[in-house]
């Protein structure tokens, strides 16, 4: 999340002491807040990759076809690289 993101929603979560202590310790070690650690954990667990993936798919599908040559040659190269495959 960028530093310029507008924080507008509040979330209340109840934690046991050991979990909160881990958050506090990590925040102190990193020189940041517990809230920042929680936001980073959310971003890591639930990445916001929707638009980027959709754009990549659009670009892939819009690309010109690639000529790979004769299938037997391509298969031979793949077999050389990855090992023989099943027929």
Secondary structure, DSSP 4 states (H G I P E B T S, - for coil): --TT------------HHHHHHHHHHHHHHTS-HHHHHHHHHHHHS---HHHHHHHHHHHHHSPP-----HHHHHHHHHHHH-----
